Amino acid sequence: MKLIVAIVQNQDGKRLQDAFVEQSVRATKLSSTGGFLRAGNTTFLIGAKDRKIDDVLAIIQENCSTREQKMVNPTAYDFTIETDLTFPIDVEVGGATVFVLPVEAFHQF
């Protein structure tokens, strides 16, 4: 048995949750916040038997896509000419960060 921790952008969270329900994958959904863009994320915790890992990963991959988003550099408090100018840059967001961890024991009460 493995524990899959999937961190996805909120835009993909609802679609992924619906796919899990459709495919009878039990998952616990947690709200989380990303550090880089400080944007809302959704974290899913999924307990899966070893033979189901590839199926769950395929569902995640099908429902979580990367895309580009414009972001403005945060304004600096050092008012030199180089840091006073802010301009939008393209950053890649979305997709999924997935950890697959071994489970030593599983109990359900």
N, CA, C and O atoms as a DFTB+ gen file, in Angstrom:
436 C
 N C O
     1  1       0.848      -1.182       0.000
     2  2       0.000       0.000       0.000
     3  2       0.886       1.236       0.000
     4  3       1.968       1.257       0.588
     5  1       0.391       2.266      -0.680
     6  2       1.117       3.533      -0.784
     7  2       0.183       4.688      -0.428
     8  3      -1.038       4.581      -0.540
     9  1       0.785       5.783       0.000
    10  2       0.068       7.034       0.206
    11  2       0.487       7.970      -0.913
    12  3       1.670       8.276      -1.064
    13  1      -0.474       8.422      -1.692
    14  2      -0.205       9.382      -2.765
    15  2      -0.637      10.752      -2.266
    16  3      -1.784      10.941      -1.861
    17  1       0.288      11.705      -2.297
    18  2       0.001      13.087      -1.947
    19  2       0.111      13.880      -3.242
    20  3       1.194      14.006      -3.813
    21  1      -1.019      14.414      -3.700
    22  2      -1.050      15.167      -4.958
    23  2      -1.425      16.611      -4.668
    24  3      -2.498      16.883      -4.130
    25  1      -0.549      17.530      -5.022
    26  2      -0.779      18.952      -4.822
    27  2      -1.063      19.561      -6.189
    28  3      -0.217      19.531      -7.084
    29  1      -2.272      20.116      -6.339
    30  2      -2.692      20.659      -7.631
    31  2      -3.224      22.070      -7.440
    32  3      -3.630      22.444      -6.340
    33  1      -3.219      22.841      -8.500
    34  2      -3.751      24.190      -8.448
    35  2      -5.273      24.121      -8.324
    36  3      -5.902      23.208      -8.860
    37  1      -5.861      25.082      -7.619
    38  2      -7.310      25.071      -7.403
    39  2      -8.097      24.937      -8.705
    40  3      -9.158      24.314      -8.719
    41  1      -7.597      25.506      -9.788
    42  2      -8.287      25.409     -11.077
    43  2      -8.475      23.961     -11.516
    44  3      -9.450      23.637     -12.193
    45  1      -7.546      23.094     -11.133
    46  2      -7.611      21.687     -11.511
    47  2      -8.261      20.829     -10.429
    48  3      -8.632      19.685     -10.692
    49  1      -8.401      21.354      -9.234
    50  2      -8.868      20.574      -8.096
    51  2     -10.254      19.993      -8.265
    52  3     -10.464      18.813      -7.985
    53  1     -11.198      20.787      -8.713
    54  2     -12.582      20.316      -8.866
    55  2     -12.676      19.242      -9.946
    56  3     -13.350      18.228      -9.764
    57  1     -12.000      19.468     -11.065
    58  2     -12.012      18.489     -12.157
    59  2     -11.396      17.163     -11.700
    60  3     -11.906      16.091     -12.025
    61  1     -10.295      17.243     -10.943
    62  2      -9.646      16.037     -10.444
    63  2     -10.540      15.322      -9.430
    64  3     -10.643      14.096      -9.446
    65  1     -11.174      16.077      -8.561
    66  2     -12.075      15.485      -7.575
    67  2     -13.217      14.741      -8.274
    68  3     -13.561      13.625      -7.884
    69  1     -13.795      15.348      -9.293
    70  2     -14.867      14.700     -10.057
    71  2     -14.374      13.413     -10.727
    72  3     -15.095      12.417     -10.766
    73  1     -13.157      13.437     -11.249
    74  2     -12.594      12.242     -11.890
    75  2     -12.363      11.138     -10.865
    76  3     -12.598       9.965     -11.155
    77  1     -11.905      11.501      -9.672
    78  2     -11.733      10.505      -8.617
    79  2     -13.070       9.848      -8.268
    80  3     -13.148       8.628      -8.130
    81  1     -14.113      10.655      -8.126
    82  2     -15.435      10.110      -7.805
    83  2     -15.908       9.185      -8.925
    84  3     -16.417       8.095      -8.665
    85  1     -15.740       9.622     -10.159
    86  2     -16.167       8.837     -11.318
    87  2     -15.447       7.492     -11.397
    88  3     -16.032       6.492     -11.813
    89  1     -14.176       7.474     -10.996
    90  2     -13.365       6.250     -11.074
    91  2     -13.320       5.483      -9.743
    92  3     -12.560       4.526      -9.601
    93  1     -14.140       5.911      -8.769
    94  2     -14.220       5.266      -7.443
    95  2     -12.890       5.262      -6.699
    96  3     -12.532       4.281      -6.047
    97  1     -12.166       6.367      -6.805
    98  2     -10.926       6.535      -6.049
    99  2     -11.255       7.357      -4.810
   100  3     -11.741       8.483      -4.919
   101  1     -10.994       6.799      -3.642
   102  2     -11.250       7.516      -2.397
   103  2     -10.084       8.464      -2.118
   104  3      -8.922       8.057      -2.122
   105  1     -10.410       9.716      -1.880
   106  2      -9.378      10.720      -1.642
   107  2      -9.862      11.711      -0.599
   108  3     -11.046      12.039      -0.537
   109  1      -8.935      12.180       0.215
   110  2      -9.218      13.239       1.168
   111  2      -8.682      14.529       0.581
   112  3      -7.526      14.590       0.164
   113  1      -9.510      15.555       0.545
   114  2      -9.165      16.836      -0.078
   115  2      -8.846      17.855       1.027
   116  3      -9.614      18.020       1.974
   117  1      -7.713      18.524       0.888
   118  2      -7.292      19.560       1.831
   119  2      -7.005      20.848       1.070
   120  3      -6.472      20.815      -0.039
   121  1      -7.356      21.976       1.663
   122  2      -6.983      23.266       1.079
   123  2      -5.561      23.582       1.512
   124  3      -5.186      23.353       2.662
   125  1      -4.774      24.110       0.585
   126  2      -3.394      24.469       0.896
   127  2      -3.017      25.709       0.087
   128  3      -3.748      26.123      -0.813
   129  1      -1.885      26.283       0.416
   130  2      -1.419      27.480      -0.267
   131  2      -0.004      27.257      -0.760
   132  3       0.854      26.777      -0.020
   133  1       0.234      27.610      -2.016
   134  2       1.572      27.465      -2.583
   135  2       2.500      28.569      -2.113
   136  3       2.058      29.686      -1.844
   137  1       3.764      28.265      -2.014
   138  2       4.735      29.231      -1.536
   139  2       5.210      30.200      -2.602
   140  3       5.451      31.371      -2.308
   141  1       5.348      29.732      -3.843
   142  2       5.927      30.570      -4.886
   143  2       4.987      31.689      -5.310
   144  3       5.356      32.862      -5.239
   145  1       3.793      31.352      -5.744
   146  2       2.838      32.369      -6.184
   147  2       1.837      32.738      -5.092
   148  3       0.996      33.616      -5.286
   149  1       1.927      32.076      -3.964
   150  2       0.990      32.277      -2.857
   151  2      -0.457      32.103      -3.324
   152  3      -1.367      32.795      -2.868
   153  1      -0.635      31.172      -4.231
   154  2      -1.957      30.914      -4.797
   155  2      -2.575      29.698      -4.117
   156  3      -1.876      28.870      -3.532
   157  1      -3.889      29.609      -4.207
   158  2      -4.588      28.489      -3.603
   159  2      -4.297      27.184      -4.317
   160  3      -4.280      27.116      -5.546
   161  1      -4.073      26.163      -3.532
   162  2      -3.854      24.819      -4.045
   163  2      -4.843      23.877      -3.387
   164  3      -5.481      24.216      -2.390
   165  1      -4.959      22.714      -3.949
   166  2      -5.721      21.635      -3.350
   167  2      -4.783      20.454      -3.206
   168  3      -4.100      20.075      -4.157
   169  1      -4.749      19.875      -2.023
   170  2      -3.911      18.710      -1.770
   171  2      -4.822      17.506      -1.554
   172  3      -5.739      17.546      -0.734
   173  1      -4.562      16.451      -2.289
   174  2      -5.321      15.220      -2.155
   175  2      -4.443      14.161      -1.492
   176  3      -3.281      13.987      -1.857
   177  1      -5.010      13.463      -0.521
   178  2      -4.355      12.320       0.104
   179  2      -5.117      11.071      -0.337
   180  3      -6.322      10.955      -0.111
   181  1      -4.402      10.142      -0.967
   182  2      -5.035       8.947      -1.510
   183  2      -4.271       7.727      -1.023
   184  3      -3.066       7.613      -1.248
   185  1      -4.965       6.822      -0.361
   186  2      -4.381       5.537      -0.017
   187  2      -4.709       4.566      -1.128
   188  3      -5.877       4.394      -1.478
   189  1      -3.694       3.927      -1.690
   190  2      -3.934       3.038      -2.830
   191  2      -3.085       1.784      -2.721
   192  3      -1.943       1.819      -2.262
   193  1      -3.669       0.679      -3.154
   194  2      -2.921      -0.574      -3.221
   195  2      -1.898      -0.455      -4.344
   196  3      -2.098       0.290      -5.303
   197  1      -0.807      -1.194      -4.217
   198  2       0.296      -1.089      -5.177
   199  2      -0.162      -1.273      -6.620
   200  3       0.358      -0.600      -7.511
   201  1      -1.109      -2.154      -6.876
   202  2      -1.555      -2.411      -8.246
   203  2      -2.389      -1.264      -8.822
   204  3      -2.609      -1.219     -10.033
   205  1      -2.856      -0.340      -7.982
   206  2      -3.691       0.785      -8.423
   207  2      -2.902       2.092      -8.598
   208  3      -3.456       3.082      -9.077
   209  1      -1.639       2.107      -8.223
   210  2      -0.839       3.345      -8.265
   211  2      -0.826       3.952      -9.661
   212  3      -1.079       5.147      -9.818
   213  1      -0.534       3.148     -10.673
   214  2      -0.466       3.666     -12.051
   215  2      -1.803       4.235     -12.510
   216  3      -1.837       5.241     -13.220
   217  1      -2.902       3.603     -12.112
   218  2      -4.229       4.102     -12.485
   219  2      -4.490       5.473     -11.875
   220  3      -4.985       6.376     -12.550
   221  1      -4.158       5.625     -10.600
   222  2      -4.380       6.908      -9.917
   223  2      -3.491       7.987     -10.528
   224  3      -3.944       9.110     -10.749
   225  1      -2.235       7.656     -10.800
   226  2      -1.330       8.637     -11.414
   227  2      -1.824       9.058     -12.800
   228  3      -1.682      10.219     -13.182
   229  1      -2.395       8.132     -13.541
   230  2      -2.931       8.462     -14.875
   231  2      -4.110       9.426     -14.754
   232  3      -4.238      10.350     -15.558
   233  1      -4.973       9.217     -13.757
   234  2      -6.107      10.130     -13.543
   235  2      -5.600      11.529     -13.213
   236  3      -6.122      12.522     -13.721
   237  1      -4.595      11.601     -12.370
   238  2      -4.025      12.906     -12.007
   239  2      -3.434      13.578     -13.238
   240  3      -3.676      14.760     -13.481
   241  1      -2.665      12.834     -14.006
   242  2      -2.021      13.404     -15.191
   243  2      -3.040      13.877     -16.226
   244  3      -2.828      14.907     -16.866
   245  1      -4.126      13.153     -16.400
   246  2      -5.160      13.532     -17.374
   247  2      -5.918      14.798     -16.979
   248  3      -6.427      15.506     -17.848
   249  1      -5.999      15.091     -15.687
   250  2      -6.856      16.177     -15.214
   251  2      -6.107      17.403     -14.703
   252  3      -6.737      18.384     -14.306
   253  1      -4.812      17.369     -14.705
   254  2      -4.030      18.506     -14.200
   255  2      -3.053      18.950     -15.273
   256  3      -2.054      18.279     -15.530
   257  1      -3.345      20.079     -15.896
   258  2      -2.521      20.542     -17.001
   259  2      -1.711      21.767     -16.593
   260  3      -2.130      22.548     -15.739
   261  1      -0.554      21.921     -17.211
   262  2       0.246      23.118     -16.985
   263  2      -0.190      24.191     -17.967
   264  3      -0.650      23.889     -19.068
   265  1      -0.043      25.433     -17.566
   266  2      -0.382      26.568     -18.428
   267  2       0.482      27.749     -18.003
   268  3       1.046      27.766     -16.909
   269  1       0.572      28.724     -18.883
   270  2       1.349      29.921     -18.552
   271  2       0.424      30.990     -18.003
   272  3      -0.724      31.127     -18.426
   273  1       0.952      31.745     -17.049
   274  2       0.189      32.813     -16.405
   275  2       1.104      34.024     -16.263
   276  3       2.293      33.885     -15.976
   277  1       0.548      35.194     -16.464
   278  2       1.325      36.426     -16.275
   279  2       1.399      36.743     -14.788
   280  3       0.419      36.599     -14.057
   281  1       2.567      37.172     -14.358
   282  2       2.776      37.545     -12.962
   283  2       3.620      38.811     -12.945
   284  3       4.570      38.945     -13.716
   285  1       3.270      39.728     -12.068
   286  2       4.040      40.955     -11.918
   287  2       5.008      40.758     -10.775
   288  3       4.639      40.272      -9.706
   289  1       6.253      41.140     -11.008
   290  2       7.244      41.044      -9.930
   291  2       6.774      41.854      -8.738
   292  3       6.248      42.952      -8.919
   293  1       6.946      41.350      -7.522
   294  2       6.557      42.142      -6.359
   295  2       7.406      43.409      -6.266
   296  3       8.598      43.399      -6.573
   297  1       6.775      44.490      -5.840
   298  2       7.481      45.756      -5.704
   299  2       8.509      45.645      -4.589
   300  3       8.201      45.169      -3.496
   301  1       9.715      46.080      -4.863
   302  2      10.785      46.030      -3.864
   303  2      10.764      47.315      -3.036
   304  3      10.283      48.356      -3.484
   305  1      11.283      47.215      -1.848
   306  2      11.366      48.388      -0.981
   307  2      12.680      49.135      -1.167
   308  3      12.872      50.196      -0.573
   309  1      13.568      48.612      -1.963
   310  2      14.808      49.278      -2.328
   311  2      14.517      50.039      -3.616
   312  3      14.343      49.418      -4.665
   313  1      14.460      51.356      -3.564
   314  2      13.986      52.159      -4.690
   315  2      15.095      52.564      -5.646
   316  3      15.144      53.715      -6.081
   317  1      15.981      51.642      -5.979
   318  2      16.970      51.923      -7.011
   319  2      16.287      51.790      -8.364
   320  3      15.190      51.237      -8.450
   321  1      16.900      52.274      -9.388
   322  2      16.273      52.296     -10.701
   323  2      15.955      50.889     -11.202
   324  3      14.944      50.688     -11.875
   325  1      16.820      49.899     -10.878
   326  2      16.595      48.540     -11.380
   327  2      15.400      47.879     -10.703
   328  3      14.680      47.119     -11.351
   329  1      15.169      48.141      -9.428
   330  2      14.123      47.430      -8.718
   331  2      12.812      48.195      -8.672
   332  3      11.797      47.651      -8.239
   333  1      12.816      49.460      -9.115
   334  2      11.592      50.253      -9.070
   335  2      10.640      49.899     -10.205
   336  3       9.450      50.204     -10.139
   337  1      11.159      49.262     -11.236
   338  2      10.332      48.932     -12.391
   339  2       9.752      47.527     -12.221
   340  3      10.482      46.569     -11.970
   341  1       8.452      47.422     -12.360
   342  2       7.835      46.100     -12.339
   343  2       7.248      45.824     -13.712
   344  3       6.716      46.725     -14.360
   345  1       7.345      44.595     -14.146
   346  2       6.826      44.225     -15.446
   347  2       6.316      42.792     -15.360
   348  3       6.832      41.991     -14.580
   349  1       5.304      42.470     -16.160
   350  2       4.771      41.105     -16.102
   351  2       5.730      40.100     -16.737
   352  3       6.391      40.386     -17.736
   353  1       5.785      38.939     -16.139
   354  2       6.576      37.844     -16.697
   355  2       5.678      36.620     -16.799
   356  3       4.703      36.502     -16.056
   357  1       5.996      35.718     -17.705
   358  2       5.250      34.477     -17.851
   359  2       5.849      33.427     -16.922
   360  3       7.062      33.219     -16.903
   361  1       4.987      32.770     -16.153
   362  2       5.417      31.655     -15.317
   363  2       4.518      30.460     -15.620
   364  3       3.342      30.619     -15.948
   365  1       5.081      29.281     -15.507
   366  2       4.303      28.068     -15.741
   367  2       3.619      27.671     -14.436
   368  3       4.276      27.542     -13.402
   369  1       2.312      27.478     -14.481
   370  2       1.546      27.084     -13.303
   371  2       0.715      25.855     -13.653
   372  3       0.631      25.450     -14.812
   373  1       0.121      25.288     -12.653
   374  2      -0.733      24.134     -12.861
   375  2       0.047      22.848     -12.815
   376  3       1.140      22.785     -12.252
   377  1      -0.516      21.833     -13.406
   378  2       0.096      20.526     -13.318
   379  2      -0.129      19.953     -11.932
   380  3      -1.047      20.369     -11.225
   381  1       0.680      19.026     -11.551
   382  2       0.546      18.404     -10.243
   383  2       1.921      18.049      -9.712
   384  3       2.804      17.626     -10.458
   385  1       2.085      18.226      -8.421
   386  2       3.259      17.721      -7.726
   387  2       2.774      16.529      -6.924
   388  3       1.884      16.655      -6.082
   389  1       3.365      15.365      -7.190
   390  2       2.861      14.125      -6.615
   391  2       3.983      13.402      -5.884
   392  3       5.081      13.228      -6.412
   393  1       3.682      12.985      -4.661
   394  2       4.589      12.165      -3.867
   395  2       3.923      10.810      -3.664
   396  3       2.739      10.746      -3.332
   397  1       4.663       9.743      -3.856
   398  2       4.166       8.397      -3.583
   399  2       5.027       7.842      -2.458
   400  3       6.230       7.637      -2.615
   401  1       4.380       7.603      -1.314
   402  2       5.096       7.209      -0.109
   403  2       4.672       5.816       0.345
   404  3       3.504       5.449       0.214
   405  1       5.615       5.039       0.878
   406  2       5.235       3.726       1.397
   407  2       4.412       3.879       2.679
   408  3       4.623       4.803       3.464
   409  1       3.481       2.963       2.868
   410  2       2.660       2.968       4.076
   411  2       3.060       1.749       4.903
   412  3       2.952       0.610       4.449
   413  1       3.511       2.003       6.095
   414  2       3.932       0.918       6.969
   415  2       2.744       0.165       7.568
   416  3       2.778      -1.055       7.729
   417  1       1.701       0.918       7.891
   418  2       0.492       0.295       8.457
   419  2      -0.713       1.128       8.069
   420  3      -0.613       2.338       7.866
   421  1      -1.868       0.452       7.969
   422  2      -3.119       1.132       7.665
   423  2      -4.187       0.583       8.586
   424  3      -4.373      -0.630       8.685
   425  1      -4.884       1.477       9.256
   426  2      -5.952       1.091      10.157
   427  2      -7.188       1.910       9.843
   428  3      -7.092       3.105       9.561
   429  1      -8.333       1.281       9.890
   430  2      -9.575       1.995       9.678
   431  2     -10.519       1.617      10.809
   432  3     -10.869       0.448      10.969
   433  1     -10.930       2.605      11.591
   434  2     -11.775       2.345      12.769
   435  2     -13.178       2.856      12.551
   436  3     -14.027       2.725      13.433
